[in-house]
């Protein structure tokens, strides 16, 4: 399901217009992203938990040139 389909499903389930549903879905994801970026987890019962994670730098290789190196995140 992509965001357009999600907006349509939310509109149908809630009685909101397509525009209102799209705003609600966008607002929800914006809040989740900002909260997790700030270092706090977001937990939605019966759905899931979003937590900030630190990953070590990865090594990537350009398949065309073979060049590789450490990618810092």
Order of alpha helices (4+ residues) and beta strands (2+ residues): alpha-alpha-beta-beta-beta-beta
